[in-house]
Amino acid sequence: MSQHFAGLAADDTVLAVLTVTDEDTTDPNTGLIDPSIGASFLLSIMPPESDIVEFLHTDLEGSFRHRYAYLGGTYSRLHDVFLHPQPGPTWVLNLTTFEWEDPDNPDP
């Protein structure tokens, strides 16, 4: 199997989504997958000119952090969720669904 990680810029924009083998995310002392090991591994292989400053674990099924990370999306540290890119400057984030809503065209 493999684990997925979102590469974040300093402003928490998702710049990359990379896959790492379980071998590169497993704690040798416990034999358990440890996302911090995978994140450290990825940072160690990034070129120095990379704008990625951090890697966060993401899940294809969205079983944590609300959804799978998307390129161009962002990570909300306040809510610990990945967000789709904001469709427009006036769109408002629904803090229950973590979906962007158009204030000029609300759902009935």
N, C-alpha and C positions, 0 to 999 in steps of 0.2 A: 504494500500500500504506500501511499504518499500523503504528505501534508502540504497545505497551501498557505502562502504568506503574502500579505499585501505590503509592498514597499512604499513607504510614506515620505513625502517631502516635509520640510520644516513647517509648512502651513497645513499639514495633515491631508494633503491631496494624494490620492492613490496614483503613483507613477508606474507601478508594475505589480503583477500578480504572478508569483513564481511557485513552482512545485518542488518539493524536497523529498527525497526518499525517507522512509521511516528510520533507516540506518543513521541518517544525519540529524535525526531529531530525538534519538533514544539516549537516555541517561545510562551510561555504562555501569553505574553502581546499582541501579534498581531494575534496569531493563524496561522501564516505562517511557513512553513518549513524553517529552518535555518541550513544549513550544519555545521556551526561551533558548534552548540549545539550537533549534532550527533557525531562530531569528539571529542568533549570534553567528552561526555558520554562514548564513547569507550575507550578513554585514561584512564578514571577513573576506568574502570573495568579490565584493563590489569594487569596481575601479575607483581610485581616489577622486576622480572628477564627477562621480555620480552625485545626483541631487537627493538620493535616498538617504535618509538619516535614521530610519527605524523600520523594522519589519514586524508586522502583527499577524498572528494566526487568523485565518479565515476558513470558512467551511462551506463546501459546495451546497449542502442542504440548508444552510443558514441556521443551524442549530444553536449557534451562539453569535453574538454581535449582529443579530437580527437578519442579516443577509450576507451573501458572498460579496466580497469587495469588487468594485468595478473600476476600471481605468477611468480616470477623470472624476471619479466620485471622491468623497471625503470621509474621514473618520471623525466622529463626534466623541471626544474624550469625556465630555459631560455625561453622555448617555451610553457610552461604550457600544456604539453601533456604527456600521458602515452605511453611508447615505449615497443614493444616486446623485448624479450631478443636478444642481438646481436648474430647472428648465428656464427660468426667467428671474430677473431681479426682484419682482414683486411677489413671487411665489413664496408661500409660507409653509414651514415644516409642521406637520401634524405630529404632536409629541406622543400620540397613542399608537399610530400606525407607522410612524417614521417615513411617511410618503409626503412628497411635495404637493401642495394644493394651490390651484389658481384662484386667487381671491376675486378675480373678475368673472369667473365662470364656476361658481360652486355647484357641487352635486346636489340634485334635488333631495 
